[in-house]
Amino acid sequence: MDIFFLLLGFVLALVGLIGAFLPVLPGPFSSWCGLLLLYLTSVVPMDYTFLGITLFVAILIWVLDYFIPAFGTKKFGGSKYGIYGTTIGLIIGLISPIPFGILIGAFLGALVGELLYDSKDTNRAMKASFGAFVGFLASATLKFSVAAIYVVLFCIKFWEYKGDFF
């Protein structure tokens, strides 16, 4: 059972890295679940403080992920239409076969949303779209960084106890 938890935990940690860029996967939280599975093995001693702190960080990043792109749109003069457009664009970009569809989708979604709000002010719409794009990149970078740290922590802890697993 320990090997199963170890392998599933590692897969979840890697899914967290992918989830940093795909809105449908909870990035850092998936990586945290991988850490949890590692600690649920009989080999690695339970560390509630470590798991609690890393869970808090994963939840904080998950909550911030909803606000950062919207904040970027708002900071650059966007409206709620731009924020909604960003979200819709992310989803469409996710399912599109276009490379970097998520990035393009976020930008174009915000642009379309802003143009629906005020079709006469294209400069403001472009500025708000750029803000949505910057917000998405900031959010993805933050999620990827935390998920990558969790993968490194997973590997360090595994390496420490590798002899007991095999």
N, C-alpha and C positions, 0 to 999 in steps of 0.2 A: 504494500500500500504506500510505503514511503517513496518508492520510485515513481509510482503513479502521481502522487502529490507533487513530487519534484518536477516531473516532466510537464504536468498540467500547469504548475506554477510558472515555469519558464515560458511556456506558450502564452499564458496570460500576460506576463511581463512584456513579451514582444508585441502582443496585440495592443498593449498600452502605447507603444511607440507608434504603431500605425494609427491608433485612435487619436493621436495628437493632431492629425490632419483630416480625419474623416469624422464629420459631425455625428454620425450614427453610433460610433464607438466611444465609450467613456475612457479616454486615454489614461490619465494617471490613476484613476480608480481601478481599471483593469490591471495595471501594473501592481497596485497595492494588493489586489486579490492574489496575485502571484506571490508576493511576499508573505501574505497570510498563509497560503498553502505550504510554503517552505517551512514556516514556523509551526504548522500543524503536524509536521512529520515527527516521528519519535526521536529523530537524530538531533534536530536543532532545538535547543531549549527555548521555551516561550519567553518573550520579552514584551510585556504588555505596554511598557512606557514607549518603546520604539514603535510598536504597532499603532499605538494611540496617536503619537505625534505624526507619523506618516499618514494615517487615516485623516487626521485633521487637515494636513496639507492637501491631500487628494480632494477632499470635500471643498476646501477653500478654492482650489483651482477650478473645480467643477462649477462652483457658483460664479466665480469671476469670469468664466468662459461665456456666460450669458450676458455679461455686462460690458466686457472689453470691446467687442465689435460695435455694439450700440453706442458706447462712449466715444469711440473713434468717429462714428458717423455724426454724432451730436456735436463733438468738439470741432468738427470741420463744417458745421452749419447745416447738418442734415435734419430731416423731420422724421416722424414716425413712419412715414411711407418709405423712406430710405432704409430705415431699420428693418421693416418688414420685407422690403425688396432684397436686402442683404441675405436674410434668412432663406427666402424662397430661392434666391440665386445659388446659395450654398447647396441646397437640396438638389436643384436641377443640375448644377455642376458636378455633384457627386455621381449622378447616374448617367451623365453624358460620357461619350467615348473620347472626348477631347482631352489631350494632355493638359494638365493643370486646370481642369474644368472647375474645380472648387474655387481657385483664385479668380478665374475669369468670371465665374458665376456670381461670386460675392460682389465684384466690381460692377458688372452689368446689372445685377439685381438692384443694387443701390441706385444706379443711374436711372433705371426704368422707374423705380419707386419715386425718386425725386422728380422726374419729368412728369409723372402722373400727378404729383402734388402741385407742381408749378411748371408747366411746359414752356414758359417764356424765359425762364432764368436758367439757361444751360450752364453758365459758369458756376453757379451755386451747386447745380446738380453734379457737375464734374468734381467739384471740390468735396462734396459730401460722399461721392463714390470713392474718391481717393481715401477719405477718412475711414470708410468701411473696409477698404482693402488693407490699410495700415492696421486697423483694429483687429482684423482677422489674422494678419501676420503676427502681430504681437501676441494674440491669444494662442495661436498654434505654436509659436516659439516657446512660450511659457509652459504649455502642456507637454511639449516634446522634451524640454529640459527636465521637468519633474519626472516624466516617465523614464527618461534615460538614466537619471540618478537612481531611480528605483531598480532598474535593470542592473546597474553597477552594484548596488547594495545587495541584490539577490545573488549576483555572481561572487561577491566577496564572502558572503555568509556561506554559500555553497562550498567555495574553495576551502574555507576554514574547516568544514566538516566532511569534505569529499571522501576521506578514508572510511568514515562510518557508514556512508551510503552504499559503498560497493565492497 
